[in-house]
Amino acid sequence: MNCAEARPLLDACLDGELDLVHDVAVEQHLETCVACRARRDRTIAMTTLLRARVPRPPAPTALRERVQAAIRAEMPTDDAVATKIVPMRTRPPAMPWIAVAAGIAVLLGFAFALLPTQSQSEGLAPLFADALNSHRRAIIAGPLVAVASSDRHTVKPWLAARLDFSPPVLDLAAAGFPLVGGRLDYVGQRPVAALVYQRRDHRIEVFVSPAEGESTPAWSARDGFRMSHWTHSGMRFVAISDLSEPEIREFVERLRAGEAS
């Protein structure tokens, strides 16, 4: 696929509207084409900015009523349903079907037991996509950090003064992940603390916001970035980086160990 073929498909690719064949072809083209990657990143940055800044007014009451009326008009009435003739079928013996259903239930149980993280990650797909867009926008348009400091006692008060919560800020320099600084951003349609760490020439970003419950890390990967989500002590954490999988997992383990201490 060349630039002329890929560029008309970029918006549909970002919105997840392409079929598998075209989606793979566009992604492969983006891996080798700097110009199309820049066009895609500008689109992501603009889309994220509009979602964060432009208000979304609710639909007018009159419009909702017209849509509901149209839906009701398309639904069959009870009388229409009653007049339909349903052919009789001979009922098969119950026991074989019960055995098959039980077998399927057992197999599904094993599948869900073996793949809890994948199911959880699928439910977090919109959050992961939003975090990736925010991370890309900060890298492209800047600033990646608004308060540049390796001292958590400088970064934490700066963020707490500008948010309605105080995010945990850990010093992981001894583990090889020094703190670079932080900024404010938007993820999941709410303000978050964005903490930036470093590993050689790689940046690791952690978005922190209030959340209920406790959860272990769920993982996802897209466009060369690896992302992890978990909740702990009233906070949600979304970590993202282009580090290798072993290194980003080490970072998350170190960060979670620091939170628990």
C-alpha positions in Angstrom: 0.0 0.0 0.0 1.3 3.5 -0.9 0.6 6.9 0.5 -2.2 7.7 -2.1 -4.0 4.5 -1.0 -3.4 4.8 2.7 -4.2 8.4 3.4 -8.0 8.2 2.6 -8.2 5.3 5.0 -6.4 6.9 8.0 -9.6 8.3 9.6 -11.4 5.0 9.3 -8.4 3.1 10.6 -8.2 5.4 13.7 -12.0 4.9 14.3 -11.7 1.1 14.0 -14.0 1.0 10.9 -11.7 -0.9 8.5 -11.9 -4.6 7.9 -9.0 -6.7 9.0 -7.2 -6.8 5.6 -7.2 -3.0 5.1 -6.4 -2.3 8.8 -3.3 -4.5 8.6 -2.3 -2.9 5.3 -2.6 0.6 6.7 -0.7 -0.3 9.9 2.1 -1.9 7.8 2.4 1.3 5.7 2.5 3.5 8.7 5.5 1.5 10.0 7.6 2.6 7.1 6.1 6.0 6.1 7.1 9.0 8.2 4.8 11.4 6.4 1.7 9.3 6.9 2.6 8.6 10.5 2.9 12.4 11.1 -0.5 12.9 9.5 -2.0 10.2 11.7 -0.4 11.7 14.8 -1.7 15.2 14.0 -5.2 13.7 13.6 -5.0 11.9 17.0 -3.7 15.1 18.7 -6.6 17.2 17.2 -9.2 14.6 18.0 -8.0 14.3 21.6 -7.9 18.0 22.1 -11.5 18.5 20.7 -12.8 15.7 23.0 -11.2 17.3 26.0 -12.2 20.9 25.3 -15.4 21.0 23.2 -18.6 20.6 25.3 -21.1 17.8 24.4 -24.6 19.1 24.9 -27.4 16.5 25.4 -29.8 15.8 22.5 -32.9 18.0 22.5 -36.0 16.5 24.1 -38.0 16.8 20.9 -35.3 14.9 18.9 -35.3 12.1 21.5 -39.1 11.9 21.3 -39.1 11.7 17.5 -36.5 8.9 17.6 -38.4 6.9 20.2 -41.6 7.3 18.2 -39.9 6.1 15.1 -38.6 3.0 17.0 -42.1 2.3 18.4 -43.6 2.6 14.9 -41.2 -0.1 13.6 -41.9 -2.6 16.4 -44.6 -5.2 15.8 -47.8 -5.0 17.9 -48.9 -7.8 20.2 -51.7 -8.6 17.8 -49.3 -9.0 14.8 -47.1 -11.3 16.8 -50.1 -13.4 17.9 -51.3 -13.9 14.3 -47.9 -15.4 13.2 -48.2 -19.2 12.8 -45.3 -21.0 14.4 -44.8 -24.5 13.0 -44.7 -27.3 15.6 -41.5 -29.2 16.0 -40.9 -32.5 17.7 -39.0 -31.9 20.9 -35.7 -33.9 21.1 -34.8 -35.9 24.1 -33.7 -33.5 26.9 -30.7 -35.4 28.4 -28.3 -35.2 25.4 -28.8 -31.5 25.1 -28.3 -31.1 28.9 -25.0 -33.0 28.6 -23.8 -30.8 25.7 -24.8 -27.6 27.5 -22.9 -28.8 30.6 -19.8 -29.6 28.5 -19.9 -26.2 26.9 -20.3 -24.5 30.3 -17.2 -26.4 31.6 -15.2 -25.4 28.6 -16.2 -21.8 28.9 -15.3 -21.9 32.6 -11.8 -23.1 31.8 -11.5 -20.5 29.0 -12.4 -17.6 31.3 -10.2 -18.9 34.0 -7.2 -19.0 31.7 -7.9 -15.6 30.1 -9.0 -13.1 32.7 -6.6 -10.4 31.7 -7.7 -10.5 28.1 -11.3 -10.1 28.9 -10.6 -7.3 31.3 -8.4 -5.6 28.7 -11.2 -5.7 26.1 -13.4 -3.8 28.5 -10.7 -1.2 29.0 -10.1 -0.7 25.3 -11.6 2.9 25.2 -9.5 3.9 28.2 -6.4 2.5 26.7 -7.1 4.2 23.4 -7.7 7.6 25.2 -4.5 7.2 27.2 -2.5 6.4 24.0 -3.9 9.4 22.3 -3.0 11.7 25.2 0.6 10.2 25.3 1.1 10.7 21.6 -0.3 14.3 21.7 2.1 15.2 24.5 5.1 13.7 22.6 4.2 15.5 19.4 2.7 18.8 20.5 4.1 19.0 24.0 4.8 19.7 26.7 5.5 16.2 28.0 6.2 17.7 31.4 5.0 21.0 32.9 6.9 20.6 36.1 10.4 19.2 35.3 11.9 17.6 38.4 13.2 14.3 39.7 12.1 15.3 43.2 8.7 13.8 44.1 8.3 16.4 46.8 8.3 19.0 44.1 6.1 17.2 41.5 3.4 16.0 44.0 2.5 19.4 45.5 2.5 21.0 42.0 0.0 18.4 40.8 -2.1 18.4 44.0 -2.5 22.2 43.8 -4.1 21.9 40.4 -6.3 18.8 40.8 -9.1 17.8 43.2 -7.0 14.9 44.5 -3.4 14.3 45.6 -1.8 11.7 43.3 0.9 9.3 44.7 4.3 10.1 43.3 7.1 7.6 43.8 10.8 7.8 43.3 12.0 4.8 41.3 15.5 6.0 40.4 17.1 3.3 42.5 15.2 0.7 40.3 16.5 2.3 37.1 13.3 4.4 36.4 14.1 8.0 37.4 11.2 10.5 37.7 11.3 13.2 35.0 8.4 15.3 36.0 4.6 15.7 35.5 1.8 17.6 34.0 -2.0 17.7 33.8 -3.9 15.9 31.1 -7.3 14.4 30.2 -8.0 10.7 30.0 -11.4 9.1 30.2 -13.0 12.6 29.9 -11.6 13.7 33.3 -8.4 15.6 34.5 -5.6 13.2 35.5 -2.1 13.5 36.8 0.5 12.5 34.2 3.7 11.3 35.7 6.7 10.8 33.4 9.6 8.4 34.2 12.6 7.5 32.1 14.5 4.3 31.1 17.5 5.2 28.9 16.0 7.1 26.0 12.5 5.8 26.6 9.7 7.6 28.4 7.2 5.9 30.6 4.0 7.8 31.4 1.6 7.0 34.2 -1.9 8.6 34.3 -3.3 8.7 37.8 -6.9 9.5 38.8 -9.4 8.6 41.6 -11.2 5.3 41.2 -13.0 2.8 43.4 -12.1 -0.9 43.9 -8.9 -2.9 43.6 -7.7 -4.7 40.5 -4.5 -6.4 39.2 -2.8 -5.2 36.1 -4.6 -5.7 32.7 -2.4 -5.4 29.6 -2.8 -4.2 26.1 -0.5 -3.3 23.2 -0.9 -1.1 20.1 1.3 0.5 17.6 4.5 -0.5 19.4 3.2 0.8 22.8 2.5 -1.4 25.8 -0.1 -0.3 28.3 -1.2 -1.5 31.8 -4.2 -0.6 33.9 -4.8 -1.3 37.6 -6.5 0.2 40.6 -5.2 0.5 44.2 -6.0 2.5 47.3 -8.7 4.7 45.6 -6.6 5.4 42.5 -6.6 4.3 38.9 -3.2 3.9 37.2 -2.6 3.6 33.4 1.0 3.1 32.4 2.2 3.4 28.8 5.6 3.2 27.1 7.4 1.9 24.1 9.7 -0.2 26.3 10.1 -3.9 25.7 7.5 -6.1 27.5 9.9 -7.4 30.2 11.0 -3.8 31.1 7.5 -2.3 31.2 6.3 -5.2 33.4 9.3 -4.6 35.7 8.3 -1.0 35.9 4.7 -1.8 36.8 5.8 -4.3 39.4 8.2 -1.7 41.0 5.5 1.0 41.0 2.9 -1.3 42.5 5.3 -2.5 45.2 6.0 1.1 46.1 2.2 1.9 46.3 1.7 -1.1 48.6 4.5 -0.1 51.0 
